[in-house]
Amino acid sequence: MCIDLVLHKSLSINDLGRAARRKQLTINNLQLSFIKSIFFLALLAIVCDSIGMIKTTLLTAGNAKITKGEAFGYITKGIHLAPANLSGYEVCRWRSKGCTMACLNTAGRGQMDSVQTSRINKTKLFFEERFDFLAKLSKEITSSIKSATKKGMQAVFRPNLTSDIAWESIINEDGVTIFEKHSSTQFYDYTKSFKRMKAFLDGELPSNYHLTFSCSETNSKVAKLVLELGGNVAVVFRDQLPSTWNGFDVINGDESDLRFLDKQGVVVGLIEKGLAKKDETGFVQEGINS
């Protein structure tokens, strides 16, 4: 009887041991399943993020004029959005009839339907998926800087190739602008906004963002004021560049697009191109001294 009792106790202990091992195994399996679930969810988040991430290339270096800067040691890249309200969103708030008709949006590769579709899609992404757009843009800027550096050149950026967006007011999900995000990088643009131009002249814009005022058939008086304040004004001329415009020196703006290198208080002369050759609004100025 004693032997039976010992055996019974031994069996009970063994049963408890096996039960404990099964319980531990179950716990281990649960833990493994939990870890797998976490890993799967993380992987799913990455996949979803990659699906949601904008795949379209935002920056372009294909503009014939901006590539001229390479001779001066700069590689310029910019953003071609669909100008005016072609996308359903207005990106040129201060446009005039003349500049709208003369826009270089359809110049070069811009004549292709696929290019126009791409620009419209990019514009919609900018307005509808702003943070994703800015995140993708920042990655492309960083990549472009590295690529230019390897070539012994400096990357500079023009956010408004075919738009006039106040980028100094556009912030990412971290609450900073692209100029703050890339504070050691040079950016530049043209604008028809006197408010933006005045802020630039007063030193209220980021120090790495340069603006040139763009003259049209409706803002020539404002353009003269900008010149008097020490700013630069881009003016489109017919056939030839004058040496002066309203008493201010005219420089050849077609030699390169590197406006941040221009001296202050000058007229940036541009010869009319594309649809601007048919302008009758006064947007294109006559190439005579004034």
C-alpha positions in Angstrom: 0.0 0.0 0.0 2.9 2.4 0.8 4.4 1.6 -2.5 1.1 2.3 -4.3 0.9 5.6 -2.4 4.4 6.6 -3.4 3.8 5.6 -7.0 0.5 7.6 -7.0 2.3 10.6 -5.6 5.0 10.2 -8.1 2.5 10.0 -10.9 0.7 13.1 -9.6 3.9 15.0 -9.5 4.8 13.9 -13.0 1.3 14.9 -14.2 1.7 18.3 -12.6 5.1 18.6 -14.2 3.7 17.8 -17.6 0.8 20.1 -17.1 3.2 22.9 -16.1 5.3 22.2 -19.2 2.1 22.3 -21.3 1.1 25.5 -19.7 4.5 27.0 -20.2 4.4 25.8 -23.8 1.0 27.4 -24.3 2.3 30.6 -22.8 5.4 30.5 -25.1 3.2 29.9 -28.1 0.9 32.7 -27.1 4.0 35.0 -26.7 5.3 33.9 -30.0 1.9 34.5 -31.6 1.8 37.9 -30.0 5.3 38.8 -31.3 4.3 37.5 -34.8 1.2 39.6 -34.7 3.2 42.7 -33.7 5.7 42.0 -36.4 2.9 41.5 -39.0 1.2 44.7 -37.9 4.4 46.6 -38.2 5.1 45.1 -41.6 1.6 45.9 -42.6 2.0 49.5 -41.5 5.2 49.7 -43.6 3.5 48.2 -46.6 0.5 50.5 -46.2 2.8 53.5 -45.8 4.7 52.5 -48.9 1.4 52.2 -50.8 0.3 55.5 -49.5 3.7 57.2 -50.1 3.8 59.3 -53.2 5.7 57.4 -55.8 5.6 60.2 -58.4 8.9 62.1 -58.7 8.2 65.6 -57.6 11.4 67.4 -58.6 12.5 67.9 -62.2 15.8 69.1 -63.7 14.5 68.9 -67.3 13.9 72.6 -67.8 16.2 73.8 -70.5 16.8 77.1 -68.8 17.6 75.8 -65.3 20.1 73.4 -66.7 22.3 76.4 -67.8 23.2 76.8 -64.1 25.4 73.7 -64.3 28.0 75.8 -66.1 28.3 77.9 -63.0 28.5 74.9 -60.6 24.9 74.6 -59.7 22.3 71.9 -60.3 18.8 73.3 -60.1 15.7 71.2 -59.5 12.2 72.5 -59.2 8.5 71.5 -59.0 6.3 71.7 -62.1 2.7 72.0 -60.8 -0.3 72.5 -63.1 -0.4 76.3 -63.3 -3.4 78.6 -62.7 -6.4 76.4 -61.8 -5.9 73.6 -64.4 -6.0 71.0 -61.6 -9.0 72.4 -60.0 -6.8 74.1 -57.4 -5.5 77.7 -57.8 -1.7 77.9 -57.6 -1.1 81.3 -59.2 -3.2 83.7 -57.0 -1.6 86.8 -58.4 -1.6 85.9 -62.1 -2.7 88.3 -64.8 -4.4 87.5 -68.1 -1.1 88.0 -70.0 1.0 85.7 -67.9 -1.7 83.1 -67.9 -1.8 83.1 -71.7 2.0 83.2 -72.0 2.7 80.5 -69.4 5.5 78.2 -70.3 3.6 75.2 -69.0 3.2 73.8 -72.5 6.8 74.5 -73.6 9.1 71.6 -74.4 8.0 68.3 -72.9 5.0 70.2 -71.5 3.3 69.6 -74.8 2.9 65.9 -73.9 -0.4 64.7 -72.4 1.4 62.5 -70.0 3.4 65.4 -68.7 0.3 67.5 -68.2 -1.4 64.6 -66.4 1.6 64.2 -64.1 1.6 67.9 -63.3 -2.1 67.9 -62.5 -1.7 64.8 -60.3 1.2 66.4 -58.4 -0.9 69.5 -57.8 -3.8 67.4 -56.4 -1.3 65.5 -54.2 0.0 68.8 -52.9 -3.4 70.0 -51.8 -5.0 66.6 -50.9 -2.0 64.8 -49.3 0.1 67.7 -48.1 2.2 65.9 -45.4 3.0 62.9 -47.7 3.9 65.4 -50.5 6.2 67.3 -48.2 7.8 64.2 -46.9 8.5 62.9 -50.4 9.8 66.3 -51.4 12.2 66.4 -48.5 13.6 63.0 -49.4 14.1 64.1 -53.0 15.8 67.3 -51.9 18.2 65.3 -49.7 18.9 62.8 -52.5 19.5 65.6 -55.0 22.0 67.3 -52.6 24.0 64.1 -52.2 24.0 63.5 -55.9 25.1 67.0 -56.7 27.8 66.9 -54.0 29.3 63.7 -55.6 29.6 65.7 -58.9 31.4 68.5 -57.1 28.4 70.8 -57.6 25.8 72.5 -55.4 22.1 71.6 -55.5 19.6 74.5 -55.5 15.9 74.4 -55.7 13.0 76.4 -57.3 9.7 75.2 -55.8 7.6 77.3 -58.1 8.5 76.5 -61.7 4.9 76.9 -62.9 3.2 78.2 -59.8 3.3 81.0 -57.2 2.8 79.3 -53.9 3.9 81.0 -50.7 6.2 78.2 -49.6 7.3 80.1 -46.5 3.8 79.4 -45.1 3.7 75.7 -46.0 4.7 73.5 -43.0 5.2 69.7 -42.7 3.8 67.5 -40.0 6.7 68.5 -37.8 5.6 72.2 -38.1 8.6 73.4 -40.2 9.0 74.6 -43.7 11.2 73.1 -46.4 13.6 76.1 -45.8 13.9 75.2 -42.1 14.1 71.5 -42.8 17.0 72.2 -45.3 18.4 75.3 -43.7 21.8 75.2 -45.5 20.3 74.8 -48.9 19.5 77.6 -51.4 16.0 78.0 -52.7 14.7 80.7 -55.0 11.5 81.7 -56.9 9.7 84.4 -58.9 6.5 85.9 -57.5 3.9 88.4 -58.5 2.9 88.9 -54.9 4.1 92.3 -53.6 3.4 91.2 -50.0 5.8 88.2 -50.4 8.3 90.4 -52.2 8.2 93.1 -49.5 8.6 90.5 -46.8 11.7 89.2 -48.6 13.2 92.7 -48.9 12.5 93.3 -45.2 14.3 90.2 -44.2 11.2 88.5 -43.0 11.5 85.4 -45.2 14.0 82.5 -44.5 17.6 83.7 -45.4 18.0 80.7 -47.8 14.9 81.7 -49.9 15.4 84.4 -52.6 12.6 86.1 -54.5 12.5 88.0 -57.7 9.4 90.0 -58.5 7.7 89.2 -61.8 6.3 92.1 -63.8 3.0 91.8 -65.8 0.7 94.1 -67.7 -1.2 94.9 -64.5 1.6 95.5 -61.9 4.2 97.7 -63.6 3.8 100.5 -61.0 4.4 97.9 -58.2 7.4 96.6 -60.1 8.9 100.0 -60.2 8.4 100.3 -56.4 10.1 97.0 -55.9 13.1 98.3 -57.8 13.2 101.5 -55.8 13.2 99.4 -52.6 16.2 97.5 -53.9 14.5 94.4 -55.2 14.9 92.7 -58.6 12.2 92.6 -61.2 11.9 90.1 -64.0 10.4 91.7 -67.2 9.7 89.9 -70.5 10.8 91.8 -73.6 10.0 91.4 -77.3 12.9 90.4 -79.6 15.7 92.1 -77.7 16.8 93.3 -74.3 17.1 97.1 -73.6 20.0 98.3 -71.6 17.6 100.1 -69.2 13.9 99.9 -68.2 12.4 102.8 -66.4 15.9 104.0 -65.5 17.1 100.7 -64.0 19.8 98.5 -65.5 18.7 95.4 -67.4 20.7 92.2 -67.0 20.3 89.1 -69.2 18.2 86.7 -67.3 18.3 84.1 -70.0 22.0 83.3 -69.4 21.0 81.3 -66.3 18.1 80.9 -63.9 20.3 81.5 -60.8 18.5 84.6 -59.6 20.0 84.5 -56.1 23.3 85.4 -57.7 22.0 88.7 -59.3 23.0 92.0 -57.9 20.3 94.0 -56.2 18.1 96.7 -57.8 18.2 95.4 -61.4 15.7 94.4 -64.1 16.1 90.7 -65.1 15.4 90.8 -68.8 13.9 87.8 -70.5 13.2 87.4 -74.2 9.6 86.3 -75.0 9.2 82.6 -75.7 6.5 80.2 -76.8 3.0 81.6 -76.5 4.4 84.9 -75.2 5.4 85.8 -78.8 1.7 86.2 -79.5 1.0 88.4 -76.5 -1.2 91.5 -77.1 -2.0 92.2 -73.4 1.1 94.3 -72.6 2.6 91.5 -70.6 5.5 91.5 -73.0 7.3 94.8 -73.0 8.9 96.4 -76.1 12.7 95.9 -76.1 13.6 99.6 -76.1 15.4 101.7 -73.6 13.2 103.6 -71.1 
